[in-house]
Amino acid sequence: MALPTLLAVDDDRASLVTLEHLLRQRYGNSYTVVTETSALAALARLGDLAAAGQEVALLFADQWMPERTGIEFLAEAGSLHPHARRLLMIDVGDVSAERGIAMAMTLNQLDFYFGKQWESPEEELYPVIGEALRRWAIARAPRYEKVKVVGDSGRARTLHRFLEGNNVTSGLYAPDSEAGRQLIQQHATDGRLPILVLYDGRVLVDPTDDELAGALGGNTEPGDGVYDVAIVGAGPAGLAAAVYAGSEGLRTIAVEGGNVGGQAGASARIRNYLGFPWGISGLELAERAGRQAAQVGAEVVVTRNITALRSEGPHRVLSLDNGSEIRTRTVIVATGATYRRLDVPGIDALVDAGVFYGAAVTDAQLLDGANVYVVGGGNSAGQAAAHLAAGGARVGLLVRRDSLAETMTDYLVREVSGSRNIDVFFNTEVVGAIGEQRLRGLVLADTKSRAERHVDADALYVYTGARPRAEWLEGVLARDRWGYILTGRHVAVRDENAGPRPLVLETSMPGVFAAGDVRSGSVKRVAAAVGEGSTAVLMVREHLKAMA
């Protein structure tokens, strides 16, 4: 089998010779190194490689070349080899490409960039290339499957999603496939499906989620005694709270009924999280945070949902869906929110690669001149469209109704209607997404005639609403009209015997705090959720000190 290719293009021959030498020196045994001094010649070479079925792992391009800029070349080359990781080279100190780089990174048109020349490649070059190759290998190289799932039922697919959602590499095999038949012949005893073959040879037949989690070393039951703090939810806010509480020496438990990582775990790339300049996947961030929480002594219980909360004297009691209970001195509710996602072919594969749920305000300045669409007819959608247009984007606002009057505040209707950069498309919905690795276009349909049309699109922002995961707290904690948990000054004054006013993240029940997307007024961002989770632990300490 031919080795994967590393292709570099730079019209500066001296720089290209240096890069070629460094690539061959470090990676020549495992990859074929190809260089070109012309962007057009490089595109022709890539076309030949694509026609021959040759895998390209990395693409390197200098930014300032005569025929194409590096960003333009990488965008064009990416359509020929969509799985290749794209690296841009710029001269150290060159700031002229900053805006283009930021926009390309936001729209997933670029993966990495670095300066040249390289006085110390071990410090300046190889770490970036190593990370790029690691990410390419995760997506393209044969994976070691810790679990093989055999079955074609909905339950088999659910188990497969559960494993992948918790960062356990797995394969799904149809019973009538060659591999599936071999696994059944080797391991099945009574004909029941699905069966799961674990990395160590153990076989599970149609296991429950908690049986599967337990077999893989997960903790599915709380311990005995009283905890200092119990955290409900193990998304970014819950995991941050678990890490900080555990490191403070508090007896800590976090309970998660779904995937560790929560909503953020579904993000293919979180690009604006502090300390990760090339971004990090939601699954990887969750896996690291969960490991960190365990290292500082926090317990993380999975496959269990909390069904009720009550107060018993100095303790708070949480009921689990299997009938067990957790007694704790304080609680942090970090159950997050479920965002209404578009059920449209092609959309899920492009989340964070041109398709975004919320977050338009922070991206506005990066999308000058881009074709951007916003889905939604409420105030959030209107505000997003206005911000994006103010940043220079050409915005299409897609609205299922034939008017904005019923769903958007009057001043926003006037602002949207009066903007030269915003076109409002009524009776319109998204029915398809076009693109590999990044969004390139959308299929739009008229909600009345069902006539379809294709449009070019660099980005799509979806504002179709969210539902807080707080139904189990109905009548227990004060919530706003949308169901989000009220905290701090938004909580009504408690009676004279209830103690002082709530702390900033404290709810209507003393000793119970809320953090992250489930909290009314929170900023729906990963970094904000992490900040609230860690801040809630400081308030837990204050509460415990007052109780002592």
Buried (B, 14 or more C-beta within 10 A) or exposed (E): EEBBBBBBBBBBEEBBEBBBEBBBEBBBEEBBBBBBBBBBEBBEBBEEBBEEEBBBBBBBBBBBBEBBBBBBBBBBBBBBBEEBBBBBBBBEEEEEBEEBBBBBBBBBBBBBBBBBBBEEBEEBBBEBBEBBBEBBBEEBEEEEBBBBBBBBEEBBBEBBBBBBBBBBEBBBBEBEEEEBBEBBEEBBEEEEBBBBBBBEEEBBBBBEBBBBBBBBEBBBBBEEEEBBBBBBBBBBBBBBBBBBBBBBEBBBBBBBBBBBBBBBBBBBBBBBBEEBEBBBBBBBBBBEBBEBBBEBBBBBBBBBBBEEBEBEEEBBBBBBEEEEEBBBBBBBBBBBBBBBBBEBEBBBBBBBBBBBBBBBBEBBBBBBEBBBBBBBBBBBBBBBBBBBBBBBBBBBBBBBEEEBEEBBBEEBBEBBEEBEBBBBBBBBBBBBBBBBBBBBBBBBBBBEEEEEEEBEBBBBBBBBBBEBBBEBBEEBBBBEEEBBBBBBEBBEEBEEEEEEEBBEBBBBBBBBBBBBBBBBEBBBBBBBBBBBBBBBBBBBBEBBEEEE
